[in-house]
């Protein structure tokens, strides 16, 4: 899959920020990494800017969010499920590894919550505090997935690692981590419907049952420990006690109101020697 020219990958490793300028059209070409420190000179904010910040902060304080809760993978999904191929998409991350995922247009609308149905009716990918776009797979998910599967220096990070797929949606990145021999994979998305109707089923299709072994790494012998969470990032930080070797997130943030919670999560959940791939 071709990359958009000049797309930026922000990598945080050992608390250091790295920008990878993907200035070619193929992942097979060299990615230029640039180390830098922040030394920006910021002008004093105007009164108008201050008013906007106050208004935004007030909006954030008044917004209610779904509390984080852990969801348990049902027994019928643990043994692996089979889905009609006409209801599936296939992401070929590399010549050896693929991920099958549900075409969300085929979901039974009667099984979805009102929050998701309202967003769908309004043709919206985002309803603040209600629906955070988890049914849509964004292009950067595929770009990051190919990086994980095709770049040896990235692929080796996952063997035996504890991995967080943040804002997981369909769970493609977390499933890839499992296929790359991660020891533990945690899937997190805002909406319970997304986790129960999509993420868990995709995990079952790819990582549970005998047929799932075809797409696993040749060295995979044991399934990773997995957990699934829904709800707000703020309460997720308090609910989940794990620190991660690798944090994956692709096109996850939609509002400046969420910056503080996201940064707090990164600081709290990434191990000191961990690696984070926020792909934007």
N, C-alpha and C positions, 0 to 999 in steps of 0.2 A: 504494500500500500504506500502510495507516494505521500510524502509530507508536504504541507504547505510551506513554501520558501520562507525562511527567516522566522519560522515558528520558534518560540522560546520554551525550553524546558528548564524549570527551576528545580535544582536538586539541593537538598540540605543534608550535609553529612558532617558528623562531628561538630555540630553547631555552626558550620561554615556554609555560607550560601554560594552556590555555583550556578552559573547560567550556561546552558548548552545552547548554542546558536545552531539550529538545524538548517544550515544555509545551503543544503543541497536538496535534491528532490527524491532522495532514496535513503532508507535506513542503512543501506549497504555502504554508503559513503561515510567518510570520517565526520564525526561530530566534534566541533570545536568547543572546548570547555574554557571558560574564562572565570578565574577567581577574582573576587572583588570584595571590597569592604564598603560600607555605607558612609559617605561623607558629604551628604547633600546640604546645600545652603538653602534653607527654606525661608521665604519672606514672611513677614508678619501677616497674619490673617486679617482680612478686612472685616468690617462690621457685618457685611452681608454674608461672608463666609461663616462667621461665628453664629449668626442667626440660623443658618442652614444646619450647622452641627448640633445646636441646641434642639432644633426641630427634629432632626434625625434621632438624637439620643432619647427624646421624649417618646417618639414613635416606638423605639426599641423597648423602652421600659414598659409601655402599655401593651405590647404584644404578648399574647399568651402562647406557650409552646407545649407540645406533647411531652410529657415526662418520659425519660428513657426506661425501657423495660426489656428484659431478656426473653426471647422466644425460643422454645425448644423444638428441635426438628422432630416432626411426627414419626412414629414407628414405620408407617407405610412408605415414607420417603427414605428412611435409612437403608432399606433393602434395594433401593433403586427403582425408578419408574421409567416407563416408555411413553413417549409423546408422539402423536401423529407427525411424521416428517413434514407434512404440509403446514404445520403450526410452528415450525422451528426455523431459525436462522442459524447459519454456521459461520463462525469467525475462525479463519485459518491463521493462527498466530505465527506459525512457522511450518516448515514442511513436515514436522513430526508431531506438532501439538495443535489441536483444534478445540474450540469450545462451542457446543450447541446451546442455544438460548431461545427461550419462548418468544414468538412473535406476539407482542402485547395486544395487537389488534384482534387476536383470536380469543382473548380472555372473555369469560362469561361475565357480562356486565352486572348480572344479578348478584355476583359474589363480591363486587367491589363496594367500598364504603362510599357514603355520600360525598365526602371531601374529594375523593378521586373522580367521582362521576361529575361533580360540578366543574372541576378543572377541565375534564374532557369535553363537557358540553360547551364550555367557553373557549375551547381550543387553546388552553393555556398550559404552559409547562411549569407554572409556579403560582400558587396561591399562598401568600405569606402565612406561616403558622398552621397551615392546613395540608398543603400538598407541595412537595419539593422536587417534582419532576422525575421521580425515580423510575417511571415506566419507559422513559426515553433513553436510548443508548446514544451517547454523544461521540462524535468523531475522535476526540482525544483519547477515549477509552481504547480504541483500536490502535492508535499510535503508541500509547504506553504499553499495551499488550504485546505489540510486535517488538518493542524495545526489550521487554522482559524475556521474551522467548528467543530472540535472535542475537542479542549481544551477550557474549560469554561472560564479560565482567559484571554484567547485571544479573544474568541467569544464576550465577553461582551464589549470589547473595541470599537466595531463597532456601537453599538446602539447609534443613534443620532450624529455620528461622521462625520467629513469631511475627505474624503479619496482620496488619489492620487494613481492610478494604473500606475506606471511609466514604460515606455517600455512595454505597456500593451499587444501588439500583439492581440491574440484572445479575450482578455478582461476577461478571466476567473476569475482572482482575484477581479477585480472591480465588476463583476457581483455577485460574492459571497458576497462582502461587501454590495451590494444593498440588497441581500437576508437576510443579517444579520442586517437589519434595519439602515444602514448608512443614514444620512440626506442629504449628498451630495457626489457624486462620480465623479471624474475627470479622464478620460482616456487619456493617452498620448502615442503616438508612433511616430517614426520618419517618416514613409511613409504614405502619404495620402491614397494610395490604401489600405493599411492594415486597416486603420480606417474605410474607406467607404465600402469596400467590405467584411470585416470580423468582426471587432469590433462592429460596429453599428448593423449589422445584428444579431450577437450573443446576443447583449443586447436586441434587439427587441424580439427575440425568447424566451428569459428567463424572461424578466421583463416587457413586454408590452402585453396587451391583457388579456382576461379572463383565458386562459389556463396557462399563466405564473404564476398565483397565486398559483398553485399546489405546486410549488417548493420553494415558499417564506416562510420566517419565519412565524410561527403561529401568531405572533404579528404584522406583516406587514400590515398596512392599507393604507399607503401613499407611492407612489413611490418617491425615492430620487431625488433631483435636480441632473442633469447630464450635463457634458460638455465634449467635445471631442477636442483634440488638436493634430496636426501633426507638425513635424519639430524638429529642433535642441534644445537640452537642454538649451544652452546658451540664445537663444532668448525666450524660454519658460519661463525662470525666469523673464524676463522683461515683457512678455505678460500677464502672469497669476498673479493676485494680491492676490490669496488665500494663506493662511497658513493652514496647515493640522494637524489634530489630529493623523492620521495614514498615513504613506507612505509605499506602497508595491512595491517591485521590485524583480524579480527573473531572474537570469542569464541574466542581462541586458547589462553588459559592456564587450567589446571585445578588447579594446585597452587602453594602458596606456595614450595615448593622450587625452582620455576623462575623466581621473580622476579628473582634476581640475574643469571641468564644473559640473561633478556629485556631487562633494563635495560642491561646491558653491550652487548648487540647494538644497542639503540636509540642509545646514545651513540657506538658505533663506526661504525655504518652510515649514520646520517642526516647529510647535509651541514649545515654551520652555518646555511645559509639554507633548509634543507629543511622539509618538512611531513610530519607523521605523523598517521595516523588510526587509533588503537587504539579500535575500536568495541565497547563492552561494554554 
